[in-house]
Amino acid sequence: MAIPWEVRVSLRQGTVFYARNRALTSSEPHYLVVVNRDPLAQNVLLVVVTTSQIEKAKKRVGIKGLSPDSVVSISKEEYSNFSKDSCVDCNTVISMSLDEFCEKMKAKEVRSHDDLPPEILTKLVEAIRLSPLVAEEDKEKI
């Protein structure tokens, strides 16, 4: 599939979009952050999911015996596209093919947002690299 120009010029590490994802148990759309270094060349998007249910996310991580540092908080002041304070559980990285993303774009099922600020992206990448649950092959792409 040919990659649309809108995707070629806007898709990179730190890109944020709002969409449904079949890997999630919720059918509601979520903010997804692209975390791999070069999604176009790698032909895959590795994304993390944001949630405004911060306490639930921290509790889930604690129950699994994982480090609380693997949950990265993002305030609505740090990222103005969020209407609520949110967080990312960096123990879960979802893979999405570039073709699937392009199809979602074509069907207008994706809403693009401003890129995540570099300092928050750095925190996400560091937390992902420290996670024992993220596959090494994914970490190599980040």
C-alpha positions, 0 to 999 in steps of 0.5 A: 500500500502506498503511504499517503503524504499526510502520513509520511510528513506527520508520522514519527516518534512522539506523534499522538493520535486519537483512535480505537485500537483492537488490542484494547479491551475498551471499544472507546478511542484512546490517545495513542503515542508512537514510541518507535524511532522510525515508524515509516522505515520500520513499517510498524507503529509501536504505540503506548496508550494513555488513560485518565484513570491514573489510580487504576493504572498504578494499582494494576502495575502494583498488583503485577509487582512492577515498578511504579516508575513504569507509569508515566504521568502527564498533566494537562498543563504539560500536554495541552491536548489532554483535557484531564491529567493522564498517564501511560503504563509503559509495560504495554506496547502495542504493535500496529502495522503501517498499512492498518494505520493508513487504512484508519487514516483513509477511513477518517478513524484517526484524529491527529494531535500535537506531538508529545513534548520531547521531555515527556517522550524521553520519560516514556522511552526510558520507562519502556526500556526498563520494563521487563514485559516489553519485548527486546525486539520492540525495545530495539526499535524505540 
